[in-house]
Amino acid sequence: MAKRDYLSSLMSDLESHTEVRRFGSGWLSGFFGLLFAIAGFFMVVALRFPDWFATPELEIIKNWGGFRGLVHAILLVSYGLSLLSLLLRPRKALGLTALMIGLAAILVGGSNVQPQETRDWGIFFGLDFFVVNLLVTGFMFAPLERAFPHRRTQRLFRIEWREDLFYYLVSTMFVQVLGFLALAPSTIINENTSNWEAFRAA
């Protein structure tokens, strides 16, 4: 019951009316604290279990010297914003959730986490790709939607925002699954043949 009440409080806080989202109310700091906390947590998980949750095509970014520092900065920003939300907002669910997710990222290993050896099944879900795609899309189109709204009375978090996020997650998964299926035949051939003579002999 307590868990259900907490989730209901979090959902109602996210879907608050525009009037109670004004600057200084703690909603903006709580929302962006939650956003950065989730992004940081997913990045830490991708660093911890690269065979399962990291996209190979983004390996060049993760090998960049400043990447871990960026993840650390994201987590620090999430802590600061969540604490600010807890101070300013009467409802604590938003800031508390952001703080707990940020602390969970630290428990997993934080920005200095070392990769754990896991069995590579050849199939993965790229959390790093999901985070980058979601952040880029959100920061690109959310301001445009607010500047040129189709419905002026519609809030940033409309009633169907959870369905939108679910569809976005499913579409991201399908992009990766289709990519895997498209490359699977060539990958199998390359792994089992060292040259064209061996391929013809098979």
Helices and strands as residue ranges (DSSP letters): H 2-14, G 18-21, H 27-48, H 50-53, G 56-58, H 59-62, H 67-88, H 93-108, G 110-112, H 127-147, H 161-192, H 196-201
